[in-house]
Amino acid sequence: MNLRRCFVPLQLLFLLIAGLAAFGVGPAFGQETITLRNGQTQQVVILGVTTSGIKIQMGGGVMVQPFGNVASVTMNPPAEYAAAEFAYEKGDLKTALANAQSVVGNYLGLPTDWAQNALLTLGDIYIALNQIPQAEAVYNSFRRAYPAAGTAVVNVGLARIDVSKKDYDAAKAKIDPILADALKQRNLPKPVSALIGRAYYVSGQIKENAGDFSGALEDYLRTVAVFPDDRVAAANAQERADSLRKDHEGLAVP
């Protein structure tokens, strides 16, 4: 990955997050809410998670609300979440790893988009560091913690692991169902678009290994131009596309 370094201090990013909360963009820290399956909504302070539920402070007491009782949670991500995403996009894997581990360690199983994304980012970081057993453990943990998210999210991560092991047939079997109708979809939610972008990047790697350079170029450019919401995947895809064009003069998409 060849991303230019960005010299914006992380402190400014954290101040921006705090400022958005102060001006009413999402709940401020300490103003989280939990909606129970019986319809009751509780204003709480979320202290973290345990193996059985969400540890909360409500009034003067502390309790654990079992995951099975919780329908939804409203909570801003901690500063470490933004720090992990920022560092990962800029290629600072050491900083990204420390911050992602902190978020996952404190909030694994919390039913929020950012908690799920932090776990997936941690898996991606482990792949980038070539720590494959750790990445596999993360994706399996995601499957257990967020079964309602479906298999596609996990399969793209596992397909990336297959590619790292040079098991391209296994990777292809995982991503083909995801890509079967991808180009027919319109107005996709950003997380779904990002997922498809990662899948096309994996498809490009598979085709490049098979010598189908035109097909690989096409898939890389789909990640870059059609499904660019995962900025790291888009940057990596652009790098591979540029390399293919350099190595194969006159190469064009089919």
C-alpha positions, -999 to 999 in steps of 0.1 A, spaced: 0 0 0 15 33 -11 -5 61 5 9 96 11 12 105 47 -12 131 60 2 155 86 -31 166 102 -26 161 139 -48 134 153 -57 157 182 -76 179 157 -96 149 146 -106 141 181 -116 177 188 -138 176 157 -156 145 170 -161 161 204 -173 193 187 -199 174 166 -212 158 197 -214 191 215 -234 206 187 -259 178 186 -246 156 159 -254 123 176 -255 119 214 -226 134 235 -205 110 255 -223 101 287 -257 105 270 -260 70 255 -293 53 252 -303 16 251 -336 5 237 -348 -28 251 -368 -54 232 -399 -45 253 -398 -10 238 -384 7 269 -356 32 263 -330 39 290 -306 69 291 -274 54 305 -236 57 305 -221 27 286 -190 15 304 -181 -14 281 -192 -49 275 -188 -83 293 -192 -117 278 -229 -117 287 -240 -81 281 -235 -44 281 -221 -28 313 -240 4 321 -243 30 347 -278 42 353 -285 66 381 -262 57 409 -259 21 401 -239 -1 377 -254 -32 361 -250 -55 331 -279 -55 306 -279 -89 288 -274 -87 250 -306 -107 245 -326 -79 261 -312 -51 239 -329 -41 206 -306 -12 197 -279 11 212 -272 48 205 -236 57 213 -209 78 197 -177 58 190 -148 64 213 -119 85 201 -98 53 195 -122 43 167 -115 74 146 -78 70 154 -78 34 142 -96 42 109 -74 73 103 -41 55 109 -52 24 89 -61 46 58 -27 63 61 -7 30 64 3 35 100 -5 -1 110 11 0 144 -11 29 156 -41 15 138 -36 -19 155 -33 -5 190 -65 17 187 -86 -10 170 -76 -35 197 -87 -10 223 -121 -5 207 -127 -42 202 -115 -51 237 -140 -27 253 -170 -30 230 -170 -64 213 -207 -73 207 -221 -38 211 -249 -36 185 -236 -5 167 -222 0 132 -189 14 145 -183 -16 169 -188 -40 140 -166 -19 117 -138 -18 143 -138 -56 145 -136 -58 107 -108 -32 105 -89 -52 131 -91 -82 109 -79 -62 79 -50 -48 99 -39 -83 109 -40 -93 72 -19 -63 62 6 -73 90 5 -109 76 -7 -121 110 -31 -146 95 -41 -167 125 -51 -135 144 -71 -123 113 -89 -157 112 -98 -154 149 -112 -119 144 -135 -129 115 -147 -160 135 -153 -137 165 -173 -114 142 -195 -143 131 -203 -152 167 -208 -116 179 -229 -103 150 -247 -133 134 -274 -110 120 -248 -93 98 -248 -123 74 -220 -143 59 -209 -120 31 -191 -96 54 -170 -124 69 -165 -142 36 -148 -112 20 -123 -112 49 -118 -149 48 -113 -147 10 -85 -122 16 -69 -147 39 -73 -174 12 -55 -151 -13 -27 -146 12 -24 -184 14 -25 -186 -24 -57 -206 -22 -74 -187 -51 -101 -213 -57 -113 -210 -21 -113 -172 -24 -132 -172 -56 -159 -195 -41 -165 -170 -13 -167 -138 -34 -185 -150 -65 -219 -150 -49 -213 -115 -36 -204 -102 -70 -230 -122 -90 -255 -93 -92 -234 -64 -78 -234 -43 -109 -272 -45 -111 -276 -28 -77 -283 9 -74 -281 34 -44 -264 9 -22 -258 18 15 -222 28 21 -213 -4 41 -226 -26 13 -208 -6 -14 -176 -8 6 -180 -46 10 -185 -50 -28 -155 -28 -34 -133 -51 -13 -147 -82 -31 -138 -68 -65 -103 -61 -52 -100 -97 -42 -114 -107 -76 -87 -86 -93 -60 -104 -73 -74 -138 -83 -76 -129 -120 -41 -113 -119 -27 -146 -105 -44 -165 -133 -29 -143 -159 -61 -126 -168 -46 -91 -166 -75 -74 -185 -100 -89 -162 -79 -80 -132 -76 -44 -144 -114 -42 -149 -121 -55 -113 -95 -31 -98 -111 -2 -116 -145 -12 -104 -132 -9 -68 -117 25 -76 -145 40 -97 -178 22 -89 -174 10 -53 -148 32 -37 -163 35 -2 -135 14 14 -108 39 8 -80 15 17 -93 -11 -8 -97 17 -34 -61 29 -29 -47 -6 -31 -68 -13 -63 -55 19 -79 -19 9 -71 -24 -26 -87 -42 -10 -117 -13 14 -123 12 -14 -119 -6 -36 -145 -7 -8 -170 30 -1 -165 40 -38 -169 16 -45 -198 17 -17 -223 -16 -12 -241 -36 -32 -215 -73 -23 -215 -104 -36 -198 -124 -63 -218 
